[in-house]
């Protein structure tokens, strides 16, 4: 299964209430469950020096992702 994970990265700018602004980034990842997706995304974010948090994890209705690595014959 594929999941769409939205991550908020804190910026140095503050909003009107004094809270850090967030820059949202979206990632697609393959996992067997929401729990596994959460663990994988947490490990991925650990390699980044910026403060961040997962804002949402949504199951995607995708059968497969076709790219050059998984299906090289389709791109010849």
N, C-alpha and C positions, 0 to 999 in steps of 0.2 A: 504494500500500500504506500501511497505517497501522501505527504503532509505538507501544507503550507504553513511555515512558521514566520510570524512577524516578531522582529526584535527591535526594541527601542534602545538606541545608543544615546547616552547623555552628552549634550553639548555644553560648552562653557557659558553660553548665553543663558540668562534667566528669564522666566516669564514674569508677568505682573505680580504674581504671588511670591516670587522669590525662589521658585522651583526650577531646576535645570530643564531646559528644553530638550525634547527627544527627536532624534532623527530616526525615522522608521525604515527598516530594511526587511525585505521578504526573501525567504529561502525555501526551496523545495528540497525535501529529503525523503529518502526511502526508509521505512521502518515497519515493524510488525504491529506496533501499538502506539498509542499516545504516550505511554510511559517510556517506551524506548526512544521515541522522537524527542521527548524532553531530556533524556539522558544524553543523547547524541548532541543535541543543540547546546546543552550545558558544557560539554567537553569542547565543542567548537568555539564557543564564546570565551572559554578559559584561555585560549591562545591569543586573545585580543586584549590590549592594554586599556581600552576604554571601558567605562562602567556601562553595563547593559542589563537588560532584563527581557525575558520572553513575554511578549504581550498577548499572543494568541497562537494556538495550534489548531489547524483545521484540516480535516481529511479531504483530500482531493479525489475527484471522480475521474482518475486517469487510469487507463489500462497499462500503458507503457510510455516511456520517453524514448523516442527514436533519435539517436545521435550517431556521430561518426565512430565512437568507441564501441558501442553495443551493436550497431548494424552497419559496418563499413561497406558491405556490398550495395547498400541502397544509395550510396553517395559516389559511385563510380560512373 
